[in-house]
Amino acid sequence: MAILTRAQDRPAWLDETSNFCKSARITIVAWGPNGLLVEAKSPERAKEIASQLGQLGFKVIENEDNDYAGILELSQNPAAVQAAIQAEIASFDVSRRHLGEQIEPIFLAFCSLLLVPGLFGNDVRYPSWITLPLGLLSLIGFVWDGSRIWGWRLEMVPEGLRVQQYFRWSTIPWEQIRTVESVDAAWGRNQESVVVKLASGSSVRLGTFNFLFSRKLRDRLRYELAQGRRDQ
């Protein structure tokens, strides 16, 4: 969907398509040089819209995340869209977590220091028996979250997928990987876990991330598998 932006020049087909969508009560969410996103809140509605816009030469760009979000991506030039998507996936850096996640532990560290009575010479409004336990809890959260976030890295090497979790490295051989999925995390809003499913039937959780990063990581690993990584 990165190629769909209102900052692009208006394509020649847009006016006709926009008028058609208005008459058919199809809501356009965004458009770009090679396609558009429309609202489709159910599979039935998605099929109906695909059939209607098929009259104008549009074809559906399959995307499981679009299905989840209730939108539909279509293009008159699906090959160009797929090429752009693949190029974006192939160039996305998955070696470290998103910058927004990397700064989260700093907030917990600041809170833990702020709650230590008199540390900054500030007026103590609450008794130490309240602030000290809260400060210790924030400190524990900082250590745990810092280890989880700063202790995570990923490398793709010929022999396999090297993952560092809590500062400890492990390697998953490419030939053992069958697929990669992103699933809702057990905790945290907009958080998803990336899970590698192995030939043995077991699975390895690579970590829990912001859902945007988790899906980029999932797609990048799927791309690497499709390029024959497991055959190297």
C-alpha positions as CSV (number, residue, x, y, z in Angstrom):
1,M,0.0,0.0,0.0
2,A,3.0,2.3,0.2
3,I,2.6,3.1,-3.5
4,L,-0.9,4.4,-2.9
5,T,-0.6,8.1,-2.0
6,R,-2.5,11.2,-2.7
7,A,0.8,13.0,-3.3
8,Q,1.1,11.4,-6.7
9,D,0.0,13.0,-10.0
10,R,-3.6,12.2,-10.9
11,P,-3.7,9.1,-13.2
12,A,-5.7,9.3,-16.4
13,W,-8.2,6.7,-15.2
14,L,-9.0,8.4,-11.8
15,D,-11.9,10.7,-12.8
16,E,-13.8,7.9,-14.6
17,T,-13.2,5.5,-11.8
18,S,-14.1,8.0,-9.1
19,N,-17.4,8.8,-10.8
20,F,-18.1,5.1,-11.2
21,C,-17.4,4.5,-7.5
22,K,-19.7,7.3,-6.5
23,S,-22.6,5.9,-8.5
24,A,-21.9,2.4,-7.2
25,R,-21.5,3.6,-3.6
26,I,-17.9,2.4,-3.4
27,T,-15.7,4.4,-1.0
28,I,-12.2,5.1,-2.2
29,V,-9.7,5.2,0.7
30,A,-6.6,6.1,-1.3
31,W,-5.2,6.0,-4.8
32,G,-1.9,6.0,-6.6
33,P,-0.4,5.9,-10.1
34,N,-1.1,2.2,-10.5
35,G,-4.1,1.4,-8.3
36,L,-6.5,2.3,-5.6
37,L,-7.7,1.2,-2.2
38,V,-11.5,0.9,-1.5
39,E,-13.5,0.1,1.5
40,A,-14.7,-3.5,1.7
41,K,-16.0,-4.5,5.1
42,S,-16.9,-8.1,4.3
43,P,-15.7,-10.8,1.9
44,E,-19.1,-10.6,0.1
45,R,-18.7,-6.9,-0.4
46,A,-15.1,-7.4,-1.6
47,K,-16.3,-9.8,-4.3
48,E,-19.1,-7.5,-5.4
49,I,-16.7,-4.5,-5.7
50,A,-14.1,-6.7,-7.5
51,S,-16.8,-7.6,-10.1
52,Q,-18.0,-4.0,-10.5
53,L,-14.5,-2.5,-10.9
54,G,-13.5,-5.4,-13.2
55,Q,-15.7,-3.7,-15.8
56,L,-13.1,-0.9,-15.8
57,G,-10.2,-3.3,-16.1
58,F,-9.2,-3.5,-12.4
59,K,-7.9,-6.6,-10.9
60,V,-7.5,-7.5,-7.2
61,I,-4.1,-7.4,-5.5
62,E,-4.2,-10.2,-3.0
63,N,-3.1,-9.1,0.5
64,E,-4.1,-10.8,3.7
65,D,-3.5,-7.6,5.8
66,N,-6.0,-5.8,3.5
67,D,-8.6,-8.5,4.2
68,Y,-8.1,-8.0,7.9
69,A,-8.4,-4.3,7.7
70,G,-11.6,-4.4,5.6
71,I,-10.1,-2.8,2.5
72,L,-9.5,-4.0,-1.1
73,E,-6.6,-3.1,-3.3
74,L,-7.1,-3.1,-7.1
75,S,-5.0,-2.1,-10.1
76,Q,-5.2,-2.0,-13.9
77,N,-1.5,-2.9,-13.9
78,P,-1.1,-5.5,-11.2
79,A,2.4,-6.5,-12.4
80,A,3.7,-3.0,-11.7
81,V,2.1,-3.0,-8.3
82,Q,3.5,-6.4,-7.3
83,A,6.9,-5.4,-8.5
84,A,6.8,-2.2,-6.4
85,I,5.6,-4.2,-3.4
86,Q,8.4,-6.8,-3.8
87,A,11.0,-4.1,-4.1
88,E,9.8,-2.4,-0.9
89,I,9.8,-5.7,1.0
90,A,13.3,-6.7,-0.3
91,S,14.8,-3.4,0.8
92,F,13.2,-3.2,4.3
93,D,15.6,-3.4,7.1
94,V,14.6,-6.1,9.6
95,S,17.9,-6.3,11.5
96,R,16.6,-4.1,14.4
97,R,13.3,-3.1,15.8
98,H,11.6,0.0,14.7
99,L,13.1,3.2,16.2
100,G,9.8,4.0,18.0
101,E,10.1,0.8,20.0
102,Q,13.8,1.3,20.7
103,I,13.1,4.4,22.7
104,E,10.4,2.9,24.9
105,P,12.7,1.7,27.7
106,I,14.1,5.2,28.1
107,F,10.7,6.4,29.2
108,L,10.6,3.6,31.9
109,A,14.1,4.5,33.0
110,F,13.1,8.1,33.4
111,C,10.0,7.2,35.4
112,S,12.0,5.0,37.8
113,L,14.5,7.8,38.5
114,L,11.7,10.3,38.9
115,L,10.0,8.3,41.5
116,V,13.1,8.0,43.7
117,P,12.5,10.4,46.6
118,G,14.6,13.5,46.5
119,L,16.9,12.3,43.7
120,F,16.5,15.5,41.7
121,G,15.9,17.8,44.7
122,N,12.3,18.0,43.9
123,D,9.5,18.4,46.4
124,V,8.2,15.1,47.5
125,R,4.4,15.2,47.4
126,Y,3.9,11.5,48.2
127,P,5.4,9.4,51.0
128,S,8.4,7.2,50.1
129,W,6.5,4.0,50.9
130,I,4.4,4.8,47.8
131,T,7.0,6.2,45.4
132,L,9.8,3.8,46.2
133,P,7.9,0.6,45.2
134,L,6.6,2.4,42.1
135,G,10.1,3.4,41.2
136,L,11.4,-0.2,41.7
137,L,8.6,-1.6,39.5
138,S,9.5,1.0,36.8
139,L,13.1,-0.1,37.1
140,I,12.2,-3.8,36.8
141,G,10.1,-2.8,33.7
142,F,13.0,-0.9,32.3
143,V,15.4,-3.9,32.7
144,W,12.9,-6.4,31.2
145,D,11.7,-4.1,28.4
146,G,15.3,-2.9,27.7
147,S,16.5,-6.5,27.4
148,R,13.6,-7.5,25.2
149,I,14.0,-4.5,22.8
150,W,17.7,-3.6,22.9
151,G,18.7,-7.3,23.1
152,W,16.9,-8.2,19.9
153,R,18.6,-8.4,16.5
154,L,18.2,-10.5,13.4
155,E,20.6,-11.6,10.7
156,M,20.1,-13.6,7.5
157,V,23.1,-15.7,6.7
158,P,23.7,-18.5,4.3
159,E,23.3,-21.2,6.9
160,G,20.1,-19.9,8.5
161,L,18.2,-17.2,10.3
162,R,20.2,-15.8,13.2
163,V,18.1,-14.3,16.0
164,Q,19.2,-12.5,19.1
165,Q,16.7,-12.4,21.9
166,Y,17.5,-11.0,25.3
167,F,21.1,-10.7,24.1
168,R,21.3,-14.5,23.4
169,W,21.9,-15.7,19.8
170,S,20.3,-18.8,18.1
171,T,20.2,-20.0,14.6
172,I,17.3,-21.5,12.7
173,P,18.5,-23.4,9.5
174,W,16.7,-22.2,6.4
175,E,15.8,-25.8,5.3
176,Q,13.9,-26.2,8.6
177,I,11.6,-23.2,8.0
178,R,8.3,-23.9,6.3
179,T,6.4,-20.6,6.7
180,V,6.3,-17.4,8.8
181,E,3.2,-16.0,10.4
182,S,2.2,-12.9,12.3
183,V,-0.4,-13.4,15.1
184,D,-2.0,-11.2,17.7
185,A,0.1,-10.8,20.8
186,A,-1.2,-11.9,24.1
187,W,-0.7,-8.4,25.5
188,G,-0.3,-4.9,24.2
189,R,-2.4,-2.9,21.8
190,N,-1.3,-3.0,18.2
191,Q,1.2,-5.7,19.0
192,E,1.8,-8.8,17.0
193,S,4.1,-11.8,17.4
194,V,6.1,-13.2,14.5
195,V,6.2,-17.0,14.5
196,V,8.4,-19.3,12.4
197,K,6.9,-22.7,11.7
198,L,9.3,-25.5,11.3
199,A,9.3,-28.8,9.3
200,S,9.2,-30.7,12.6
201,G,5.8,-29.3,13.3
202,S,7.1,-27.1,16.1
203,S,7.4,-23.3,16.0
204,V,9.8,-20.5,17.1
205,R,8.5,-17.1,18.2
206,L,10.9,-14.4,17.0
207,G,9.4,-11.8,19.2
208,T,6.5,-9.3,19.7
209,F,6.6,-6.0,17.9
210,N,4.5,-3.1,16.7
211,F,2.1,-4.6,14.2
212,L,3.6,-2.6,11.3
213,F,7.1,-3.9,11.9
214,S,5.8,-7.5,12.6
215,R,4.1,-7.6,9.2
216,K,7.2,-6.1,7.4
217,L,9.4,-8.7,9.1
218,R,6.9,-11.5,8.2
219,D,6.8,-10.4,4.6
220,R,10.6,-10.0,4.3
221,L,11.2,-13.5,5.6
222,R,8.6,-15.0,3.3
223,Y,10.3,-13.1,0.4
224,E,13.7,-14.7,1.4
225,L,12.1,-18.1,1.5
226,A,10.5,-17.6,-1.9
227,Q,13.9,-16.6,-3.3
228,G,15.2,-20.0,-2.4
229,R,17.0,-19.3,0.9
230,R,16.3,-22.8,2.2
231,D,18.1,-24.2,-0.9
232,Q,21.4,-22.3,-0.3
